[in-house]
Amino acid sequence: MYRSHRRESLLRLDAVADAVREPPGDSAEWVSRLAALRARARAVLDTARTLVGEDPGNAHTDVVVWAEALCATVESHTRDLDMPDTLVQRLTILARNARAMVGAMDFGFLFDPMRQLFAIGYRVTDGSLDPGRYDLLASEARLASFVAIAKGDVPVSHWFRLGRALTPVELDSVLVSWSGSMFEYLMPTLVMPAPAGSLLEQTSRLVVGRQISYGAERGVPWGVSESGYNARDLEMTYQYSSFGVPGIGLRRGLSEDVVVAPYATGLAAMIDPAAAIQNFRRLAAAGASGAYGFYEALDYTAPRLPDGAMVAVVRAYMAHHQGMVIVAIANVVHDGAMRARFRAEPIVLATELLLQERTPRDVAVARPRADEVQAIGDVREFVPPAVRHFDSPHSALPRTQLLSNGRYAVMLTTAGSGYSRWRDLAVTRWREDVTRDTWGTYVFLRDVDSGESWSAGYQPRGGTPDSYEVTFSEDRAEIVRRDGAIGTTLQVIVSPEDDAEVRRVSLTNLGTKSREIEVTSYAEVVLATPAADAAHPAFSNLSVETECVPELDTLLARRRPRSRDESPVWLAHVAVVEGDAVGELQWETDRARFLGRGRAIRTPAAVIDGRPLSNTTGAVLDPIVSLRRRVRLSPGDTVRATFSTLVAPSREEALARSLLANAASNDSFPWLPRPQQRVLVVTDYATNVGRIGALVAPPRFHILRPGPASIRRFQARSLKMFAETSIGGL
C-alpha cells in the first residue's frame, strides 16, 4: 500500500509539472490553468498526508510541508488573479519604493576623491574611511561602481582607475582578481550585462573554464568561491573565508584550501549551462544536496576532515548564496531576464558604453603566485597541537602554562602553583619565589581514616608521590599523580566565554577497601592590582569582605570601593561534587584560622590536624576562600570535585553564575550560561590560535552537556533559592 501511494504521489507531481511547463498566453488562460493547478495541488497534498499517515517511520514527513506550500502558492496566485486592480496597485507601490530606495543611496561618502576609488568600509566610531580600497575591475564591487557612476554619485573617471592587470589562461588572458573566486567574477553578471567580445565577457568565459580545469586537477567537483568551511567557533557557527583558484588571484595561500561551493556552479550556469548541470550532479553525488537545496560547501581540505573521511559537508544554507543561484538559473531559463530588467533603466543604458571595453593587446601579463599554481597538490600539512609533557615538578627554571580567554588568565607551574588575574586585577595572591613556589590556588586532600594528606598538585604539601605527570595543552593544564591506592587528576581550564576558571579534581580508588577523602580548596583573595597588593598587602586585605551562600555551595568575596570612580568587583568560589558526597559543606574565609598559629601553607592545621573549617565570614583580617567537601570512594570508583572561581561586576551576577555553576553535571563544566540548552565548545587549538592568522590544526570539539539529573537539581535549587534568599535582580 505504501509503495502504491508513493507511486501515485509521483504521478500527481508530474501532473503539476505538466501544468506549469508552458506559461499561459493571456488572463483567460491563466484562470483555467490556475483552476487545474489548484485541483492537482490539493491531490498532491491528500496523497502526501495519506503517505505519511500509513507509514510514519519510512515516509519523509516534510513532504506534507512542501505539499502545503505548493497549495498555498497556487492559492496566492489565484487571489492575485481575482483582484487584478489590487495586484497592480501593490506592484506599483513596490516599484516606487524600490526606486526611492535606490535614489536615496549615496555612495559619495565611501569615495576617496584623491585616489578616485571606493573604500572597503566606513568607520562609524571615528568618522573615517577604512584604509583599504576596491581597486580591481574583477571584483564584485564593480557593480556598485557602475551604479554609482550611472546615478552621478561619482565621476566616470573612477571606472578607469580600477585595476586591469591580466594573467594568461589557456591561449588568452583574463583580469586578475583578489582571491580568484567565482563570486568576484560573476556576481555582477546576475544583473549587469557583459557584451559579447568585451573584456568582462572574455574574462567570465575563461574563468569558468579555468575553474573547471582546476577542479579536474584536484580531483573534486569544480566551483571555488568564498564560502563557509568545516571549522566552527565557540558558538558552533561555521567559519567563513575567501577561496579561489591560484594563478588568477592575488591572495596568498589559495592552493592550501580545497573548498567547493555549489552556488559557484549556479553562477557559472550563466556562462556554461551544460557543464553546470553535470557539476550539480557530481555535487549531489558527493553529498552536497540537502532538503532545501544545495548546502553551503564541500570541504576537501585534509587537516579539517574527520578521521577516515574524504570530504566534510558544510551543512548550512546562506540566503545570499541561495538567492544568487535562483537569479542565475532564472537568467539561464528566461534568457537573461534580470539583466534585461536592469538595462531597462535609462541611467543604465546611458552608462552601458563602459561595459564595451575590449581586451587590450600587446600588454604585459602578470602571473600572481606562480609558485602556488605549480604546487596545487600540496595541501597544507597538519600542524599538531602544542602539547608539553613533564614527569617531575622539579626543574632549574619553573615550567609554566598560561591559560586565558583575553580577560581572565591563569598561570600554572608544573608544581601546581600560580596566579589568577582578571584584566589588570590580581584575583589571587602570588609572589615570584623560584625557591619555594608556594603561592597559588590549591586543593588539599586528606584520608579521613589514616590522616594522610597530600595536594592535587605537588605544592603546597610537597612529599614524593608514587608517580607524577604534567600535561600542558593549548586549552588546559592537567596534573596526574598517584599516592598509594588513590589516583588524583587535576584539570585546570579557563572558560572561553565567562570570566571564570575551573579546577576539577578526579579521585579514583585503586585499592580494595572504601576510602573517605576530604577535598579542600584554598586561595588568598586580592581583587586589587598586583602592585597595590605587593606594596601593602595588610592594608589591601582590610577592604575585602566575605560571605557564604550555603544554598549554592558558594563563597562570595568583594572589595569595598574606596572611591566613587572605583568599580565594584565580586568573586565567587563554587564547589560541585559529582559522586558520593558525605556530610555538609564547610567553609573558611580567615587565613589565620585555616593555617593555625605559627604554621604556613605547607602544614595548615585545618588539613594536617583534621580540624573542621570554622564556617566564618565577614570582614576578616586576612581573607581567603576555602570550601571543603567529603567524598566516599568505593573500590574502583571515581569521584569528581569541581571548584570554580569567577569574577563579576555585581553580587547578583556573581550569584546567578554560581547558581548555574552549581547545576553542572558530571559531563559538564560549571561556567555553562544556560544549563538546559547550552553546548559549550572547548577547542583544543584552532579557535584561539586561528584568530591571529596562524596555520593551525583542525579544531577538535569536546561537546559538554548537562544531564537530566543536573537539570532537575538546577530547578530544585532555583525554587529553594527564590523562596529563601533575596538576591536582587537575579
N, C-alpha and C positions, 0 to 999 in steps of 0.2 A: 504493500500500500504506500509506504514511504517513497519508494522509487517511482511509482506511477505518478504521485503528486509532484515529485520533483521534476519529472519529465513534463508534466502539464504546466508547471510554473515556467519552465524554459520556453515552451511553445507560446505561452501568453506574453512573455517578454519579447519574443521575436515579433509577435503581432504589434506590440507597442512600437518597436523599432521600425517596422514597415510603415506605420502610420506617420512617422516623422522623417522618413527618408527623403521625401521631396516636399519642400515648403509650399503652402497654398499660394495661389496667384492673387486672390482678392479676398475681401472681408466675408463674402458669402461662402466661399470655400473654406475659410477659417472656421465659420460656425459649424459646418458639418464635420470638419476634421476634428475640432475640439470635442464635439459630442462623441465621436468614435473613440477618441483618446480617453475621455472620461470613463467610458464603459470598460475599455480594455485595462486601464489603470486600476479600477476597482476590482476587476477579475484577478489581476496580479496580486492585489492586497489580500483578497479572500484566499487565494491559493497559498500565499505565504503564511497566513495565520493557521491554516489547516496543516501545513507542513511542520511548523514549529510545535503545534499542539499535539500532533501524533507522536513525535519522537524528539522531545526537547534535548536529549543527550547528544544526538547526532546532527541536528539541524543547526544552522547558523542563525542565532536569534536576531542578529542585526538585519536580517533580510526583511523583517517586518518594518523596521525603522526606514529602510530605503524604500520599501513599497509605500509606506505612508507619505514619505517625502515626494514620491512620484505623484501620488494623488493630490497632494497639496499644491504642487507646481501646476498641474493641469487646471485645478480649481482657480488658481490665481490668474492664469491666462484667460479663463472663461469669464471671470468677473471683469477683467480689463476690457474684454470684447463687448460685454453687456453695457459698459459705461464708457463709450469711446471719448466723450467730451471730457470726462474726469481724467482719463488716461492722458489725453493731450495736454490738459492743464498741468498735471503732475510732471510730465516730461518737460514742459516749457519752464516750469519753476526750477526743475533740476538743472536744466541747461543754463538758465540765468544765474543760478547760484554758483555753478561751476565757472562760468565766465567771470563772475565777480571775484571769485577766489583767485583765479589766475591773474586778473588785472591788479589785485591788491598785493600780489607778491612783488617784493622789491629786492632784487639781487644786488643792488648797488652797495649795501653796507658790507658785503663779503668781498668786494672787488678791491684789488690793490692797484691804484692808479699808476704807481711808479713802474711796477713790473707788468701791468696790463694782464693780470692773472687773478683767478679766484682763490681765496684762501680755503683751506680744508675745513676750517671751522671758525667760530667766534667765541671768545672767552667772555662770558657774561660778567664774571666776578670782577674783572679789571677793565672791561670795555675795550678789548684789543683783539686783533685778528690772530688766529693761530699762525705760527711761523711757516708751516707747510703750505705749499701751493699745488693746485692742479695744473700741471704744465705739460701734459701729453694729450695729443689728439685721440690716441687709442685709450680712451678712458670712459667710464660710464658718465663722467661729469660733462662730456661734450654735449649731452642733451640739454643740460642746464645752460651751458654756454650758448647754444643755438637759440633757446627760448629767450634768454636774457637779451641777446642781440636783436631778435625779432621784436621784442617789446620796447626796445630802445633804452633798456636799463644800463647797458654797457656799449662801448663803441665797437664797430666792426673789426677794428684793428686787433681786438682781443683774440679773434679766431686765428689770426696768423701768428700769434705769439705761442700757440700750442705746439709742443714739440712734434716733429715729424721724422724722427730717426727711423731708419729702415733696417731690417735684418733679412737675410736670404731664407726663403722657404721654397723647396723644390727648385724650379728654374726661374723664379721671380722673387719679389721681396714684399714684406708686409711691414706695417707700422709696429714699432716696439711699444709694449705696454709695461706697466709696473710689475704685475705678477703673472702675466701670460694666461689670464683666466678667461673663460668664455663670457663671463659677466661683463668684463670691461669692453670686450669687442662687440658683443651682440645685444646687450640690453637696450641701448638707444634704438636699435633697429626694430624694436617692438612697435614704435610709432614713427620713427624718423626714417624716411626713405634713403636708400643708398643707390644712386643712379648707376645703371649698368656701365661698366668700364671705369668707374671712378676709383679713386684711391681707397675709399672706405669699402666699396663693394668688393674690390680685389682682395683687400685685407681680410674681410669677413670670410670670403670663399676659401682662401688659402689657409686661414687659421683653423677652420673646421677640418680641412684635410690634414693639417698638422696634428690636431687633436686626435683624429682617427688613427694616424700612424703611430703616435706616441702611446696610445692605448695598446696597440699591437706589440710595440716594443716591450712594454711592461707586462704583457700577457693578461690584461684586465679589460673590462669594458671601458670605452673611452668617454670623455666628458669631464674635464677638470675645471673647477671654478671655486670661488670662495664659498665655504660652507661650514657646517658643524663637523666635528670629527670625534673619534672614540676616546675622549678624555672628559672628565667631569670635575666640577668644582665641589665645594663643601655642601652646596645645596642640591647636588646630584644633577646639575644642569650641564648639558653638553657644551663644550667649548667651541669657539668659532674662530676661523682663521682664513687667510687667503692662500689658495693653492693654484698652481698653474703649470704650464709646460715650460721647462727650461729651454733657453735659446731664444724665446720671443718675449721674455720678461726680464726686467732689470733686477728684481728682488733676489737676494741671496737665498740659497737653501731650497730652491724649488724642486730639486731632484731628491730631497731627503724624505718627502712625504708622497704617498700614493693614496689619494682620496678622490673618489669618483662621485660626482653629484648628478643625480638624474635630471635635475632641472636644466643642467647644461645641455643635455641631449634635446630637451624641449626647445631651447633657444636655437640649437643647430638645425632643428627641423625646418626653420625658415630658409635655410641655405641648402640642405640636402635631406629632403624628407625620407627618401628610401633608406639611406644609411641610418637615420634617426629611428625608423621603425625597427630595423634589425637590432640596433643597440638597445632599444627599450625591451626587446625580447631577451637579450642577454642579461640586462639588469634584473628583469623579473626572475630569470632562472637562477641568478646569484642571490636572490632573497630580498631584493630592493623594493618589491611591491607589497604594499600594506592595504589595510581596509579602506583607507581614504586616499589612495593614490600611491605614488612612489615616495619612499622615505627620503630623509634629508641627504644621506650619503652612504657609500660603502667605503670603509677604511681598510686598505690593504697594507698599511704601514706596519712592518713586522713588530717593532717594540710595543705597539699598542694592541696587539692581538691577544686574545685569551690563549691559554695553552692548547696547542693542537689545532687551532682554528686557522683557516686560510683568509677569512675576511670577517670584519666586525661591522654589523649593520647599525648605523646611527638611527635609531627608531624614534624619529621626531619629524614633525611637519612644520615648516616655516611658511607662514601665509604669504610672505613676499615672494618666495620661490615658487610656491604653488600658483600664485597669481600670474607670474611670468610664463609658466608652462601653459596656462589656459589661454593667455593672449597670443602666445606664439602659435599654438595649434589653431586658434581662430584665424590667424593670418594665413596659415597654410591652407585651411579648408575653404576660407572665403576670400582667397585671392588678395591678401593684404588689406583687409577691411579697416583695421585700426590705423594703418598708415594713410589710407585714403581719407579717413576722417580727420587725421592730423593735417593733411595737406589742404583740406577744405577751408582752413582758416586763412584769410587774406594775408595776415602778417607772416605766416609760414611760407606761403607762395612767394611773397616779396623777398624772402631771405634765402630761398632754396638754392639760389645760384652758388652759395658757399659749398654745397654738397657735391658740385660737379667737378671738383678738383681731381686732376689726373695724377697718376704716379709719375714722379719726376724721373728723368733718365740721366744716366751718366753722373750719378751721385754716389758718394761713399756709403757703404752699408756697415752697420755695427753688428758685432756678434757677442751679445751680452752673455756672460757666464758660460763661455765656450767649454770650460773645464767641466761644468756640471752636465752639459749635453753629452760629453763623452763618458761620463760616469753615472749615467742614469740607473744602472743596475745596482749601484752601491747605496742601498737604503741605509740610513744612519744606524750604527751599531748600538746594541743595547748597552746602556750605561747603568751599571748596578747601583743600588742604593748604597750610600756610605754607612757602613756598619763597622764599629770597632769593638773588639773583644779583649777583655783583661781577665786574668786569673788570680790577681792579687790586689789588695787595696794599697800596697806599699810601692812607692816609686820615688826617685830623687826629686822629681817635679810632679806636682799633682796633675792627674789626668782628669779633665773636666768635660762636661757636656752642657751646652746651652739650649734650652727649650723656650720658645716664645711664640706668641701669636701677633706680635707687633706692639702689644700694650703690656701684657703680663709676661714676665720672664722668670725662669728658674735656672739656677746654675747648680750642678751636682757634680761632686767628685766621685772617684771610684770607691771611696770610703763611705759615701752616703751623706757627707756634709754639703753645705752650700747655702745659697740665699734665694729669696723670692722677692721680686720687685714688681711694682705696678707704676708704669710711666716713670716719673722721677722720684717716687717714694719707695723706701725700703719697707716691705711688708713684714719681714722677719729680720732679726739681728744677725749680723755676720761681721767677723773681723778676719782680715788676712793673716793667717797663722799657719805657715807651712809645717811647723814642728808638731803642733797638737791637733790642728784641724778639727776643732770641737765646737763649731758653730753651724747651726742649721735647723732644719725641721726633721725630727727623728720619730721613730716608732720603736718603743721598748716592748720586749716580750718576756713573760715570766711564767714558768711552770708552777702552778699553784701547789702541787703536791711536793715537789722536790725543792722548790725555792730557787732553782737555777734561772738565771736571767741572761738575756742577750739582746742585741739590736737587730732590726731588719737589715741594716747595712753593717759595715764594720764599726763605724762610730755611732754613738759615743762610748759604748760599753767596752769595746776592744775585745781581747780574747782571740783565740785561734779557732775558727770553725773547722769542721771536717773537710769541707770544700767551699770554695768561694769563686763565683764567676760574675763578671760585669759585662753588660752589652749596652753600647750607646748607639741608638739608631737615630734617624732623622726626626722621628716623631715622638720618641720615648726613650727613657733610660730604664734598665732592668738590672736588678741585683738578685742573684740566686745563691743561696747558701744552705748548708746542711749542718745541723748541730744534733748529733746523736740520731734519734729516731724522728726528728722534726725537720722537714724541709720548708724553707721560707723563700718566697719570691716577692720582691718589692718592685712594683711598676710605678713609674712617675711620668705623668702626662700633663701637658698644658692644654686646656681647652682651646680648640681653634676658633671658637665663636665667642665664648664668655671670658671674663677676666677671672679665671679660676685655674687651680691646679688640683690634680687628683693623685693620691698616693694609695695604691691598693696593695695590701699585704695578703698573700695567699699562703695558708699554713696547711701542710699535708702531714698526716700521721703515718709514718713508715714503719711503726712498731706494731706490737701485738696487743697492747693494752690501751685503754682510753686515757686521754690526757685532757686537762683543763688548762688553758693558756689565757693569761691576762694580756690584752693588747692595749698599749697606752701611747698616745701621741704626745708630742711636745714641740712647742715653738715659742720663741720670745717675740712679743708683739712690738712693732716700732711705729708704723704708719706715719713716718716722717722722712725727710731726706736723709740719706746716709751721712752727709756731712754734719747735719744738725745733731744726729744721734751720736756720732763719734765725738763731737765736741763736748757734749754734756748729756750722757745717757741717763743719769739720775733725774735731771730736770725734764728730759723728754718723757720719762716714764710717768711723771706726775699728771700729764694731760690725758692719759689713757684710762677709760672706764670699760668694765666688762659686765656682761650679764649672760644668763643661761635661759634657753627656751627648751625645757626638757621634752615638750611635746614633739619637737622636731629633732631631738638629739643634737642640738646646736648650741655653740658658744658664740656670743657676739662681742666685739670689741670696737670701740670708736675713740677717735682722738677729738677732744673738745677743741673747737676752733678758737684761736687766740685773737682773731680779728674778724670783722665783717667780710673782708675780702677772701678769707681762707675758706675753701670748700670743705664740707664735711666728708669724712671718709669712714666707712664701716667695713669691718672684717667679719666674716662668718666662717666658723670651723665646724664641719659636719662629720658625723660618724655614721656609717651604714654597715651592718653586718649581714652577710649572706651565708647562712648556715645556722648551727645550733648555738644560739646565744643564751648565756646563763646570767641571771641577775639583772639589775637595773644599771642604767648609765651612771657613771661617776665623772666628775669634772673638777678641774683645778685651774685657777687663774692667778695664783700667788706663787711666784718662783721660789720664795724663801720656804714656804710650806712644802713645796714639791721636793726641793733638794735636801732640806734639813740643815741643821746647824753644822757649820764647818765642812760641808760637802760641796762637791762640784758636779757637773753634769755627768761625769763618768760613773759616779756612785750615788745616784739620787735615792734618798730614803724612801720615797714613795714607791720605788721599784725594788730596790735591794731588800728592804725590810718588809716588803709586802703590805705597807700601810695603805688603808683606803684613802682615796682622794677626799679633800675636805668639803667639796661642793660649795666653795665660797666664791662670791663675785663682788664687784663694786670697784671703787677707786683704790686699787692696791698699789703698793709702792714699786713693785717690780712685776709688771703684768706678763703673763704667758697665756697660751691656750693649750689645754691638755684634756683629752677625753679618753675614757677607759671603758672597754667592753671585755667581758669574759666569755670565752667560747669553749665548747666541748668538742673534742676530736675523737671519734671512734677510730679503731684501726682501719687504715686505708682511706679515711675521709679527708676531704679538703674543705676548709672554711676560709672565706674571704672577709676581710675588714677593710673598708674603704674610708679614707679620711680626705675630705675635700676642704680646701681653703679658697675662699673667694672674696673679692673686694667689690663694694657697691657704693654709690653716692648717697644712699639713704637707708634707714632701718627697714622701711617697708620693702624695698627692693632686695635687700640682703635676706630678709625673711622669706620673701617669695622664692628666691633662688634656693634657699635652704630647704623649703618645703618640697620643691621639685627634686632636689638632690636626694632627699630622704626617700623619695618614691622609687629610686632607681633599683632595678632588679639585678640578678646575678649575671645577666648578659649585657648590662649597660654600664655606662659611666655617668656619674651623678650631675653633670652640668646640663643635662638634656633640657632644652627650653620648653618642650611640650611632651611630657612623658607618654601620653597616649598615642601620639601621632608621629612625633619627630624621628627621623632616621639621622643619626649622627655619622658623618663620614670622616674617618681619620685617615688621611692619605700618608703613606709611608714616606714619599719622597717628592713626587712630581708637582703637587699643588703649590707648595710654598716656593720651591726652587724654580718652578716654571715661571713664576711671576717676574723673575729677574732675567728671563730670556735664556736661561741655560739649557743645554741639551740634556734632557732628563729621561729617566726610565719611565715606562708606563705606570700610572698610579695603580696601586693595589688598594682595594677598598675593604675596610672592616665594617660591616653593617651591624650596628648595635641597636637592638630593640628592647624595650621593656616588656616583660611578660605579663600574663593575666594577673598573677598574684601581686605583682608590683602595682598594677593599676588599681586593684581592689584596696591595697594598703594605702595608696595615694588618696583615694576617695574617702576612706575612713578617717585618715588623719586630717584631711581637709575639713570635714564636718566637725571633727573634735576641736580643731584649732579655731574655727569660726565661732564655735559655741563657748570656748573658754578664754580666748585671748583676743584682745583688741590690737590690731596691727595697722591701723590707719587705712591707707589706700589700697591694701592688697586685694 
